[in-house]
Amino acid sequence: MKRRLVALPLAAVLLLGAAPALTACSFQGVVKDVSGGNVDLGGKSVPADFPKEVPLADGDVVFGAGLGSGADKVWNVTVKVENGDAYTAIEKQLTDAGFTGQFGTRGPNGGGTGTFSNGTYGVLVVVTDAGSKGWVANYSVSKGGTPSPTPSAG
């Protein structure tokens, strides 16, 4: 009887511990199937093949990923920024690096959304308040022209 009482909690712990691992494996399998295996979930770093032509705001990388290959390659990087006015410095960085474009409507509490292009890469930047995580700038980069349309910040 005593052995059975120990075995039940142990089995429950093993089962509960295995579920997240199986879920993660399933998610990775889906991503691999959809992307043909061309995915780099860099975590808290900029993907190794992120275009050097695209300047990023100074700050800690919160998330970095790349998906696809060749002309279909896209990257997404999220950087922690000081505040909602970071879009001003980001816009200057991009235009100084040869990109054209601008931030559209700014949010009532700061932040905003902008689209930029240098003819080779299109960049969509969203500066937003991420709540307890503070302000972040999210960069979505693709090969080609300017992403459009520029959504308004709400």
DSSP file with accessible surface (Angstrom, degrees, kcal/mol):
  #  RESIDUE AA STRUCTURE BP1 BP2  ACC     N-H-->O    O-->H-N    N-H-->O    O-->H-N    TCO  KAPPA ALPHA  PHI   PSI    X-CA   Y-CA   Z-CA
    1    1 A M     >        0   0  171      0, 0.0     4,-1.7     0, 0.0     3,-0.0   0.000 360.0 360.0 360.0 -43.7    0.0    0.0    0.0
    2    2 A K  H  >  +     0   0  171      1,-0.2     4,-1.5     2,-0.2     5,-0.2   0.898 360.0  53.2 -62.5 -39.7    2.8    2.4    0.9
    3    3 A R  H  > S+     0   0  222      1,-0.2     4,-2.1     2,-0.2    -1,-0.2   0.895 106.6  52.6 -63.2 -39.5    4.6    1.7   -2.4
    4    4 A R  H  > S+     0   0  171      1,-0.2     4,-1.9     2,-0.2    -1,-0.2   0.894 105.2  54.8 -65.1 -38.5    1.4    2.6   -4.3
    5    5 A L  H  < S+     0   0  108     -4,-1.7    -1,-0.2     1,-0.2    -2,-0.2   0.860 111.7  44.2 -65.0 -33.9    1.0    5.9   -2.6
    6    6 A V  H  X S+     0   0   96     -4,-1.5     4,-1.8     2,-0.2    -1,-0.2   0.883 110.5  55.3 -76.0 -38.2    4.6    6.9   -3.6
    7    7 A A  H  X S+     0   0   52     -4,-2.1     4,-2.7     1,-0.2     5,-0.2   0.876 101.8  56.8 -66.5 -37.9    4.1    5.7   -7.2
    8    8 A L  H  X S+     0   0  104     -4,-1.9     4,-2.3     2,-0.2    -1,-0.2   0.959 110.1  41.6 -63.5 -51.3    1.0    7.8   -7.9
    9    9 A P  H  > S+     0   0   72      0, 0.0     4,-2.5     0, 0.0    -1,-0.2   0.909 115.5  52.3 -62.8 -36.8    2.6   11.2   -7.1
   10   10 A L  H  X S+     0   0  101     -4,-1.8     4,-2.4     2,-0.2    -2,-0.2   0.937 110.0  47.9 -63.6 -43.1    5.7   10.2   -8.9
   11   11 A A  H  X S+     0   0   57     -4,-2.7     4,-2.5     1,-0.2    -1,-0.2   0.911 111.3  51.2 -63.5 -40.6    3.8    9.2  -12.0
   12   12 A A  H  X S+     0   0   49     -4,-2.3     4,-2.8    -5,-0.2     5,-0.3   0.923 110.0  49.0 -63.6 -43.1    1.8   12.5  -11.9
   13   13 A V  H  X S+     0   0   98     -4,-2.5     4,-2.4     2,-0.2     5,-0.2   0.935 112.7  47.6 -62.8 -44.5    5.1   14.5  -11.6
   14   14 A L  H  X S+     0   0  115     -4,-2.4     4,-1.8     2,-0.2    -2,-0.2   0.921 113.5  48.0 -63.3 -42.1    6.6   12.6  -14.6
   15   15 A L  H  X S+     0   0  128     -4,-2.5     4,-1.7     2,-0.2    -2,-0.2   0.943 113.7  45.8 -64.7 -47.1    3.4   13.0  -16.7
   16   16 A L  H  < S+     0   0  126     -4,-2.8    -1,-0.2     1,-0.2    -2,-0.2   0.874 113.4  50.7 -65.8 -34.6    3.2   16.8  -15.9
   17   17 A G  H  X S+     0   0   51     -4,-2.4     4,-0.8    -5,-0.3    -1,-0.2   0.836 109.8  50.4 -71.3 -31.4    6.9   17.2  -16.6
   18   18 A A  H  X S+     0   0   44     -4,-1.8     4,-2.7    -5,-0.2     5,-0.3   0.834  96.8  69.6 -77.5 -30.4    6.6   15.4  -20.0
   19   19 A A  H  X S+     0   0   48     -4,-1.7     4,-2.5     1,-0.2     5,-0.2   0.931 100.2  44.8 -58.0 -50.0    3.7   17.4  -21.2
   20   20 A P  H  > S+     0   0   81      0, 0.0     4,-2.5     0, 0.0    -1,-0.2   0.909 113.3  52.0 -62.2 -36.5    5.6   20.7  -21.7
   21   21 A A  H  X S+     0   0   55     -4,-0.8     4,-2.2     2,-0.2    -2,-0.2   0.922 111.3  46.4 -64.6 -41.7    8.5   18.9  -23.3
   22   22 A L  H  X S+     0   0  115     -4,-2.7     4,-2.5     2,-0.2    -1,-0.2   0.902 111.3  52.2 -67.6 -38.7    6.1   17.2  -25.8
   23   23 A T  H  X S+     0   0   95     -4,-2.5     4,-2.6    -5,-0.3    -2,-0.2   0.934 109.6  48.9 -61.9 -45.3    4.4   20.5  -26.5
   24   24 A A  H  X S+     0   0   46     -4,-2.5     4,-2.7     1,-0.2     5,-0.2   0.917 110.9  50.4 -61.7 -41.9    7.7   22.2  -27.3
   25   25 A C  H  X S+     0   0   78     -4,-2.2     4,-2.3     1,-0.2    -1,-0.2   0.920 111.0  49.3 -62.3 -42.2    8.7   19.3  -29.6
   26   26 A S  H  X S+     0   0   77     -4,-2.5     4,-2.4     2,-0.2    -2,-0.2   0.919 111.2  49.2 -63.1 -42.8    5.4   19.6  -31.4
   27   27 A F  H  X S+     0   0  122     -4,-2.6     4,-2.6     2,-0.2     5,-0.2   0.939 111.2  48.9 -62.4 -45.8    5.8   23.3  -31.8
   28   28 A Q  H  X S+     0   0  127     -4,-2.7     4,-2.5     1,-0.2    -1,-0.2   0.893 110.6  52.1 -62.0 -37.7    9.3   22.9  -33.1
   29   29 A G  H  X S+     0   0   29     -4,-2.3     4,-2.6    -5,-0.2    -1,-0.2   0.913 109.6  48.4 -64.3 -42.0    8.0   20.3  -35.5
   30   30 A V  H  X S+     0   0   82     -4,-2.4     4,-2.8     2,-0.2     5,-0.3   0.939 112.1  48.8 -63.8 -46.6    5.3   22.6  -36.8
   31   31 A V  H  X S+     0   0   27     -4,-2.6     4,-2.6     1,-0.2     6,-0.4   0.930 112.5  48.9 -59.8 -43.0    7.8   25.5  -37.3
   32   32 A K  H  X>S+     0   0  133     -4,-2.5     5,-1.3    -5,-0.2     4,-1.2   0.927 112.5  47.8 -63.5 -43.4   10.1   23.1  -39.1
   33   33 A D  H  <5S+     0   0  133     -4,-2.6     3,-0.2     1,-0.2    -2,-0.2   0.925 115.9  43.5 -64.0 -43.7    7.4   21.8  -41.4
   34   34 A V  H  <5S+     0   0  121     -4,-2.8    -2,-0.2     1,-0.2    -1,-0.2   0.898 122.2  37.3 -69.5 -40.4    6.0   25.3  -42.2
   35   35 A S  H ><5S-     0   0   18     -4,-2.6     3,-1.1    -5,-0.3    -1,-0.2   0.491 105.5-119.0 -92.7  -4.0    9.4   26.9  -42.8
   36   36 A G  T 3<5S-     0   0   61     -4,-1.2    -3,-0.2     1,-0.2    -4,-0.1   0.756  73.5 -60.0  69.6  20.8   11.1   23.9  -44.4
   37   37 A G  T 3 <S+     0   0   36     -5,-1.3     2,-1.4    -6,-0.4    -1,-0.2   0.451 108.5 124.6  87.3  -0.5   13.6   24.0  -41.6
   38   38 A N    <   +     0   0   71     -3,-1.1    30,-3.2    -6,-0.2     2,-0.4  -0.516  38.4 117.7 -94.3  69.4   14.8   27.5  -42.3
   39   39 A V  E     -A   67   0A  49     -2,-1.4     2,-0.4    28,-0.2    28,-0.2  -0.995  41.7-169.1-137.8 139.7   14.1   29.1  -38.9
   40   40 A D  E     -A   66   0A  57     26,-3.1    26,-2.1    -2,-0.4     2,-1.5  -0.893   0.4-173.2-127.9  96.9   16.4   30.7  -36.4
   41   41 A L  E     +A   65   0A  94     -2,-0.4    24,-0.2    24,-0.2     3,-0.1  -0.710  11.5 179.4 -87.7  83.5   14.7   31.3  -33.1
   42   42 A G  E     -     0   0A  21     -2,-1.5     2,-0.4    22,-0.6    23,-0.2   0.572  17.1-156.6 -67.0  -9.7   17.7   33.2  -31.7
   43   43 A G  E    S+A   64   0A  32     21,-1.0    21,-1.8     1,-0.2    -1,-0.2  -0.542  71.3   0.4  72.1-121.6   16.0   33.9  -28.4
   44   44 A K  S    S+     0   0  171     -2,-0.4     2,-0.3    19,-0.2    17,-0.3  -0.139 121.5  75.0 -99.6  39.6   17.6   36.9  -26.8
   45   45 A S  S    S-     0   0   60     19,-0.2    -3,-0.1    -2,-0.2     3,-0.1  -0.975  87.3 -98.6-143.8 158.8   20.1   37.7  -29.5
   46   46 A V        -     0   0   52     -2,-0.3    18,-0.1     1,-0.1    31,-0.1  -0.602  53.2-100.8 -74.3 132.6   20.1   39.1  -33.0
   47   47 A P    >   -     0   0    4      0, 0.0     3,-2.0     0, 0.0    -1,-0.1  -0.255  29.6-119.3 -54.8 144.0   20.1   36.4  -35.6
   48   48 A A  T 3  S+     0   0   89      1,-0.3    -2,-0.1    -3,-0.1    -8,-0.0   0.821 112.2  45.8 -57.3 -32.6   23.6   35.8  -37.0
   49   49 A D  T 3  S+     0   0   80      2,-0.1    -1,-0.3     3,-0.0     3,-0.1   0.243  77.6 137.3 -99.8  15.9   22.5   36.7  -40.6
   50   50 A F  S <  S-     0   0   11     -3,-2.0     2,-0.1     1,-0.1    16,-0.0  -0.380  70.6 -93.5 -59.6 135.4   20.5   39.8  -39.6
   51   51 A P    >   -     0   0    6      0, 0.0     3,-1.5     0, 0.0    -1,-0.1  -0.306  26.5-150.5 -59.7 124.8   21.3   42.5  -42.3
   52   52 A K  T 3  S+     0   0  177      1,-0.3    -2,-0.1    -2,-0.1    -3,-0.0   0.734  93.2  69.9 -65.7 -22.3   24.2   44.7  -41.1
   53   53 A E  T 3  S+     0   0   96      1,-0.1    -1,-0.3     2,-0.1    68,-0.0   0.674  84.1  79.5 -69.3 -17.5   22.7   47.6  -43.1
   54   54 A V  S <  S-     0   0    6     -3,-1.5     2,-0.1    87,-0.0    -1,-0.1  -0.821  76.3-148.5 -97.3 107.2   19.8   47.8  -40.7
   55   55 A P        -     0   0   33      0, 0.0     2,-0.3     0, 0.0    39,-0.1  -0.481  10.1-150.6 -74.4 144.6   20.8   49.7  -37.5
   56   56 A L        -     0   0   36     -2,-0.1     3,-0.1     1,-0.1    -2,-0.0  -0.871  22.9-100.5-112.9 149.9   19.1   48.7  -34.3
   57   57 A A        -     0   0   13     -2,-0.3     2,-0.3     1,-0.1    23,-0.1  -0.264  45.9 -98.4 -60.6 150.4   18.4   50.9  -31.2
   58   58 A D  S    S+     0   0  150     21,-0.1     2,-0.2     3,-0.0    -1,-0.1  -0.565  80.1  84.9 -69.3 135.1   20.8   50.6  -28.3
   59   59 A G  S    S-     0   0   46     -2,-0.3     2,-0.2    22,-0.1    22,-0.1  -0.814  82.3 -52.0 152.5 170.3   19.4   48.3  -25.7
   60   60 A D        -     0   0  121     -2,-0.2    20,-3.0    20,-0.1     2,-0.5  -0.490  53.7-119.0 -71.6 136.6   19.0   44.7  -24.6
   61   61 A V  E     - B   0  79A  34    -17,-0.3    18,-0.3    18,-0.2     3,-0.1  -0.665  28.9-177.8 -76.9 123.9   17.6   42.3  -27.2
   62   62 A V  E     -     0   0A  54     16,-3.0     2,-0.3    -2,-0.5    17,-0.2   0.791  69.0  -1.4 -90.1 -34.4   14.4   40.8  -25.9
   63   63 A F  E     - B   0  78A  84     15,-1.5    15,-2.9   -19,-0.1    -1,-0.4  -0.982  59.2-177.3-158.1 143.0   13.8   38.5  -28.8
   64   64 A G  E     +AB  43  77A   0    -21,-1.8   -21,-1.0    -2,-0.3   -22,-0.6  -0.993  12.8 158.3-144.6 138.5   15.4   37.7  -32.2
   65   65 A A  E     -AB  41  76A  12     11,-2.2    11,-2.8    -2,-0.3     2,-0.3  -0.991  20.3-160.1-155.3 153.7   14.3   35.4  -35.0
   66   66 A G  E     -AB  40  75A   1    -26,-2.1   -26,-3.1    -2,-0.3     2,-0.4  -0.987  12.4-171.2-133.9 145.1   14.8   34.7  -38.6
   67   67 A L  E     +AB  39  74A  74      7,-2.8     7,-2.4    -2,-0.3   -28,-0.2  -1.000  45.5   3.1-141.0 135.7   12.5   32.7  -40.9
   68   68 A G        -     0   0   16    -30,-3.2     2,-0.3    -2,-0.4     5,-0.2  -0.372  69.5-104.0  92.4-168.5   12.8   31.5  -44.5
   69   69 A S    >   +     0   0   64     -2,-0.1     3,-1.7     4,-0.1     4,-0.1  -0.969  67.1   1.4-153.8 164.3   15.7   31.7  -46.9
   70   70 A G  G >  S-     0   0   45     -2,-0.3     3,-1.7     1,-0.3    73,-0.1  -0.209 127.9  -9.2  57.3-138.4   16.8   33.6  -50.0
   71   71 A A  G 3  S+     0   0   82      1,-0.3    72,-0.3    71,-0.1    -1,-0.3   0.681 137.6  58.0 -66.4 -17.3   14.4   36.3  -51.2
   72   72 A D  G <  S+     0   0  135     -3,-1.7    -1,-0.3    70,-0.1    -2,-0.2   0.342  77.2 125.2 -94.9   6.2   11.8   35.1  -48.7
   73   73 A K    <   +     0   0   20     -3,-1.7    70,-0.9    -5,-0.2     2,-0.3  -0.430  35.0 179.9 -69.7 135.1   13.9   35.6  -45.6
   74   74 A V  E     -BC  67 142A  61     -7,-2.4    -7,-2.8    68,-0.2     2,-0.3  -0.969   9.5-159.5-132.8 151.6   12.5   37.7  -42.9
   75   75 A W  E     -BC  66 141A  11     66,-2.5    66,-2.7    -2,-0.3     2,-0.4  -0.950   3.8-164.8-128.9 151.3   13.8   38.7  -39.5
   76   76 A N  E     +BC  65 140A  42    -11,-2.8   -11,-2.2    -2,-0.3     2,-0.4  -0.983  11.9 173.3-138.4 124.8   12.2   40.0  -36.3
   77   77 A V  E     -BC  64 139A   0     62,-2.3    62,-3.4    -2,-0.4     2,-0.5  -0.999  13.4-161.9-133.0 132.3   14.2   41.6  -33.5
   78   78 A T  E     -BC  63 138A  19    -15,-2.9   -16,-3.0    -2,-0.4   -15,-1.5  -0.971  11.4-171.7-116.0 128.1   12.7   43.3  -30.4
   79   79 A V  E     -BC  61 137A   2     58,-2.8    58,-2.9    -2,-0.5     2,-0.3  -0.953  25.6-121.1-121.3 135.6   15.0   45.7  -28.4
   80   80 A K  E     - C   0 136A  83    -20,-3.0     2,-0.3    -2,-0.4    56,-0.3  -0.598  37.2-169.4 -72.8 129.4   14.3   47.2  -25.0
   81   81 A V        -     0   0   13     54,-2.3    54,-0.5    -2,-0.3   -22,-0.1  -0.802  31.3-111.5-120.8 166.1   14.4   51.1  -25.4
   82   82 A E  S    S-     0   0  179     -2,-0.3     2,-0.3     1,-0.1    53,-0.2   0.899  81.9 -33.8 -66.2 -44.8   14.4   53.9  -22.9
   83   83 A N  S >  S-     0   0   59     51,-0.1     3,-1.6    -3,-0.0    -1,-0.1  -0.929  72.7 -71.2-162.9-175.0   10.9   55.3  -23.5
   84   84 A G  T >  S+     0   0    5      1,-0.3    27,-2.0    -2,-0.3     3,-0.6   0.615 118.3  66.9 -68.9 -14.7    8.2   56.1  -26.1
   85   85 A D  T >>  +     0   0   99      1,-0.2     3,-1.7    25,-0.2     4,-0.6   0.427  68.4 101.2 -85.2   3.2   10.3   58.8  -27.7
   86   86 A A  H <>  +     0   0   17     -3,-1.6     4,-2.4     1,-0.3     3,-0.3   0.770  63.9  76.6 -59.1 -24.0   12.8   56.3  -28.9
   87   87 A Y  H <> S+     0   0   31     -3,-0.6     4,-2.8     1,-0.2    -1,-0.3   0.842  87.4  59.9 -58.7 -30.0   11.2   56.5  -32.4
   88   88 A T  H <> S+     0   0   82     -3,-1.7     4,-1.9     2,-0.2    -1,-0.2   0.958 109.8  39.9 -63.1 -49.1   13.0   59.8  -32.9
   89   89 A A  H  X S+     0   0   61     -4,-0.6     4,-2.7    -3,-0.3    -2,-0.2   0.888 115.7  52.6 -67.3 -37.6   16.5   58.3  -32.5
   90   90 A I  H  X S+     0   0    2     -4,-2.4     4,-2.5     2,-0.2     5,-0.2   0.932 108.2  50.2 -65.3 -44.4   15.4   55.2  -34.5
   91   91 A E  H  X S+     0   0   46     -4,-2.8     4,-2.6    -5,-0.2     5,-0.2   0.930 112.4  47.8 -59.6 -42.4   14.2   57.2  -37.4
   92   92 A K  H  X S+     0   0  122     -4,-1.9     4,-2.9    -5,-0.2     5,-0.2   0.923 110.0  52.2 -65.2 -43.9   17.5   59.2  -37.5
   93   93 A Q  H  X S+     0   0   56     -4,-2.7     4,-1.2     1,-0.2    -1,-0.2   0.928 112.9  44.8 -56.4 -47.2   19.5   56.0  -37.3
   94   94 A L  H  <>S+     0   0    0     -4,-2.5     5,-2.5     2,-0.2     3,-0.2   0.925 115.1  45.6 -67.5 -44.3   17.7   54.5  -40.3
   95   95 A T  H ><5S+     0   0   60     -4,-2.6     3,-1.7     1,-0.2    -2,-0.2   0.901 110.9  53.9 -68.1 -36.4   17.8   57.7  -42.4
   96   96 A D  H 3<5S+     0   0  110     -4,-2.9    -1,-0.2     1,-0.3    -2,-0.2   0.795 105.6  55.4 -64.0 -26.4   21.5   58.2  -41.6
   97   97 A A  T 3<5S-     0   0   50     -4,-1.2    -1,-0.3    -3,-0.2    -2,-0.2   0.335 131.0 -94.0 -88.7   6.9   22.0   54.6  -42.8
   98   98 A G  T < 5S+     0   0   51     -3,-1.7     2,-0.3     1,-0.3    -3,-0.2   0.539  80.6 135.9  96.8   7.6   20.4   55.4  -46.2
   99   99 A F      < -     0   0    4     -5,-2.5     2,-0.3    -6,-0.2    -1,-0.3  -0.622  40.6-149.2 -86.5 147.3   16.8   54.4  -45.5
  100  100 A T  E     +D  117   0A  99     17,-3.1    17,-2.2    -2,-0.3     2,-0.3  -0.851  50.5  72.0-109.3 153.9   13.9   56.5  -46.6
  101  101 A G  E     -D  116   0A  39     -2,-0.3     2,-0.3    15,-0.2    15,-0.2  -0.836  53.6-135.5 135.7-174.1   10.6   56.5  -44.7
  102  102 A Q  E     -D  115   0A 129     13,-1.3    13,-1.6    -2,-0.3     2,-0.3  -0.982  28.2 -82.7-167.3 168.7    9.2   57.8  -41.5
  103  103 A F  E     -D  114   0A   4     -2,-0.3    11,-0.3    11,-0.3     3,-0.1  -0.653  41.5-153.5 -81.0 139.1    7.1   57.1  -38.5
  104  104 A G  E     -     0   0A  25      9,-3.4    -1,-0.1    -2,-0.3    48,-0.1   0.298  58.7  -5.8 -83.7-137.5    3.4   57.6  -39.0
  105  105 A T  E    S-     0   0A  83     45,-0.2     8,-0.8     7,-0.1    48,-0.7  -0.265  70.8-138.7 -61.1 132.9    0.9   58.4  -36.3
  106  106 A R  E     -D  112   0A  94      6,-0.2     6,-0.3    -3,-0.1     5,-0.1  -0.702  22.1-106.7 -92.1 151.1    2.4   58.4  -32.9
  107  107 A G    >   -     0   0   13      4,-1.0     3,-1.6     3,-0.3    47,-0.1  -0.301  28.4-112.4 -71.4 157.6    0.5   57.0  -29.9
  108  108 A P  T 3  S+     0   0  113      0, 0.0    -1,-0.1     0, 0.0     3,-0.1   0.797 119.4  39.7 -63.0 -25.7   -1.1   59.3  -27.3
  109  109 A N  T 3  S-     0   0  143      1,-0.5   -25,-0.2   -25,-0.0     2,-0.2   0.172 129.0 -85.1-107.6  16.3    1.4   58.1  -24.7
  110  110 A G  S <  S+     0   0   20     -3,-1.6    -1,-0.5     1,-0.2    -3,-0.3  -0.528  84.5  88.6 106.8-178.3    4.4   57.9  -27.0
  111  111 A G        -     0   0    1    -27,-2.0    -4,-1.0    -2,-0.2     2,-0.3  -0.146  45.2-176.6  76.9 179.6    5.7   55.2  -29.3
  112  112 A G  E     -DE 106 127A   2     15,-1.8    15,-3.1    -6,-0.3     2,-0.4  -0.961  24.7 -98.4 168.3 179.3    4.6   54.8  -32.9
  113  113 A T  E     + E   0 126A  10     -8,-0.8    -9,-3.4    -2,-0.3     2,-0.3  -0.985  35.0 175.9-128.6 134.3    4.9   52.8  -36.1
  114  114 A G  E     -DE 103 125A   0     11,-2.7    11,-2.8    -2,-0.4     2,-0.4  -0.978  18.6-149.8-140.3 153.9    7.1   53.5  -39.1
  115  115 A T  E     +DE 102 124A  13    -13,-1.6   -13,-1.3    -2,-0.3     2,-0.3  -0.973  20.8 173.3-123.1 140.3    8.1   52.0  -42.4
  116  116 A F  E     -DE 101 123A   0      7,-2.5     7,-3.1    -2,-0.4     2,-0.3  -0.958   8.1-175.1-142.9 155.6   11.5   52.4  -44.1
  117  117 A S  E     -DE 100 122A  10    -17,-2.2   -17,-3.1    -2,-0.3     5,-0.2  -0.992  22.0-171.7-151.4 149.0   13.3   51.1  -47.1
  118  118 A N        -     0   0   48      3,-1.6     4,-0.1    26,-0.3    27,-0.1   0.136  64.0 -99.1-119.5  14.9   16.8   51.3  -48.7
  119  119 A G  S    S+     0   0   62      2,-0.4     3,-0.1    25,-0.2   -20,-0.0  -0.001 121.1  54.8  91.4 -29.4   15.8   49.5  -51.9
  120  120 A T  S    S+     0   0   81      1,-0.3    24,-3.0    23,-0.1     2,-0.4   0.800 113.3  29.4-100.2 -40.6   17.3   46.2  -50.6
  121  121 A Y  E     - F   0 143A  30     22,-0.3    -3,-1.6   -68,-0.0    -2,-0.4  -0.955  62.4-149.7-126.8 142.3   15.4   45.9  -47.3
  122  122 A G  E     -EF 117 142A   0     20,-3.0    20,-2.4    -2,-0.4     2,-0.4  -0.898  18.5-163.5-104.8 138.0   12.0   47.0  -46.0
  123  123 A V  E     -EF 116 141A   0     -7,-3.1    -7,-2.5    -2,-0.4     2,-0.5  -0.990  12.3-169.1-128.7 126.1   11.8   47.7  -42.3
  124  124 A L  E     -EF 115 140A  45     16,-2.6    16,-2.8    -2,-0.4     2,-0.5  -0.972  15.1-170.5-108.9 121.9    8.6   48.0  -40.2
  125  125 A V  E     -EF 114 139A   0    -11,-2.8   -11,-2.7    -2,-0.5     2,-0.5  -0.969   8.4-173.5-118.4 131.2    9.4   49.4  -36.7
  126  126 A V  E     -EF 113 138A  43     12,-2.3    12,-3.0    -2,-0.5     2,-0.6  -0.988   4.9-166.1-123.5 120.0    6.9   49.5  -33.9
  127  127 A V  E     +EF 112 137A   4    -15,-3.1   -15,-1.8    -2,-0.5     2,-0.3  -0.942  27.8 155.8-104.1 122.1    7.8   51.3  -30.6
  128  128 A T  E     - F   0 136A  69      8,-2.4     8,-2.6    -2,-0.6     2,-0.6  -0.970  49.5-102.1-147.3 159.3    5.4   50.4  -27.9
  129  129 A D  E     - F   0 135A  86     -2,-0.3     6,-0.2     6,-0.2     3,-0.1  -0.743  27.2-166.3 -83.0 118.0    4.9   50.2  -24.1
  130  130 A A    >   -     0   0   40      4,-3.0     3,-1.6    -2,-0.6     2,-0.2  -0.049  33.4-126.5 -97.1  30.2    5.2   46.5  -23.2
  131  131 A G  G >  S+     0   0   49      1,-0.3     3,-2.2     2,-0.2    -1,-0.3  -0.404  86.1   8.0  68.0-127.2    3.7   47.0  -19.7
  132  132 A S  G 3  S+     0   0  130      1,-0.3    -1,-0.3    -2,-0.2     3,-0.1   0.697 128.3  61.8 -64.8 -16.9    5.9   45.7  -16.9
  133  133 A K  G <  S-     0   0  142     -3,-1.6    -1,-0.3     1,-0.3    -2,-0.2   0.538 104.3-136.2 -84.5  -7.7    8.7   45.0  -19.4
  134  134 A G    <   -     0   0   19     -3,-2.2    -4,-3.0   -54,-0.1    -1,-0.3  -0.415  47.8 -18.3  86.0-161.9    8.9   48.7  -20.3
  135  135 A W  E     - F   0 129A  45    -54,-0.5   -54,-2.3    -6,-0.2     2,-0.3  -0.594  63.5-176.7 -85.2 141.0    9.2   50.2  -23.8
  136  136 A V  E     -CF  80 128A  14     -8,-2.6    -8,-2.4   -56,-0.3     2,-0.5  -0.950  22.0-144.1-134.4 155.0   10.4   48.1  -26.7
  137  137 A A  E     -CF  79 127A   0    -58,-2.9   -58,-2.8    -2,-0.3     2,-0.5  -0.991  17.6-159.7-116.6 122.9   11.1   48.6  -30.4
  138  138 A N  E     -CF  78 126A  37    -12,-3.0   -12,-2.3    -2,-0.5     2,-0.5  -0.921   4.1-163.1-107.0 124.5   10.2   45.7  -32.6
  139  139 A Y  E     -CF  77 125A   0    -62,-3.4   -62,-2.3    -2,-0.5     2,-0.5  -0.934   7.3-172.4-108.3 123.2   11.9   45.5  -36.1
  140  140 A S  E     -CF  76 124A  40    -16,-2.8   -16,-2.6    -2,-0.5     2,-0.4  -0.977  15.5-172.2-111.8 120.0   10.4   43.4  -38.8
  141  141 A V  E     +CF  75 123A   2    -66,-2.7   -66,-2.5    -2,-0.5     2,-0.3  -0.947  10.1 167.7-121.2 132.8   12.8   43.2  -41.7
  142  142 A S  E     -CF  74 122A  39    -20,-2.4   -20,-3.0    -2,-0.4     2,-0.3  -0.931  40.0 -99.4-136.4 161.5   12.3   41.7  -45.2
  143  143 A K  E    S+ F   0 121A  88    -70,-0.9     2,-0.3   -72,-0.3   -22,-0.3  -0.623  86.7  32.2 -78.8 139.0   14.0   41.8  -48.5
  144  144 A G  S    S-     0   0   31    -24,-3.0   -26,-0.3    -2,-0.3   -25,-0.2  -0.786  96.3 -18.9 118.3-159.1   12.5   44.3  -50.9
  145  145 A G  S    S-     0   0   48     -2,-0.3    -3,-0.1     1,-0.2   -29,-0.1   0.117  85.8 -50.4 -79.1-168.3   10.7   47.6  -50.7
  146  146 A T        -     0   0   63    -24,-0.1    -1,-0.2   -31,-0.1   -29,-0.1  -0.405  55.7-120.5 -67.6 129.4    8.9   49.4  -48.0
  147  147 A P        -     0   0   35      0, 0.0   -24,-0.1     0, 0.0    -1,-0.1  -0.448  47.5-115.6 -64.5 142.1    6.3   47.4  -46.1
  148  148 A S        +     0   0  103      1,-0.1     2,-0.1    -2,-0.1   -24,-0.0  -0.981  69.1  26.2-145.9 162.3    2.9   49.0  -46.4
  149  149 A P        -     0   0  113      0, 0.0    -1,-0.1     0, 0.0     0, 0.0   0.685  68.4-132.6 -80.9 167.8    0.6   50.4  -45.3
  150  150 A T        -     0   0   55     -2,-0.1   -45,-0.2   -35,-0.1     2,-0.1  -0.714  25.6-140.5 -79.8 112.1    1.9   52.1  -42.2
  151  151 A P        -     0   0   68      0, 0.0     2,-0.2     0, 0.0   -47,-0.2  -0.418  18.8-112.4 -69.7 152.6   -0.6   51.3  -39.5
  152  152 A S        -     0   0   86    -48,-0.1     2,-0.3    -2,-0.1   -46,-0.1  -0.602  26.1-115.4 -85.9 147.5   -1.5   54.0  -37.0
  153  153 A A              0   0   23    -48,-0.7    -1,-0.1    -2,-0.2   -40,-0.0  -0.623 360.0 360.0 -78.4 139.5   -0.5   53.8  -33.4
  154  154 A G              0   0  100     -2,-0.3    -1,-0.1   -47,-0.1   -48,-0.0   0.401 360.0 360.0-116.2 360.0   -3.5   53.6  -31.1
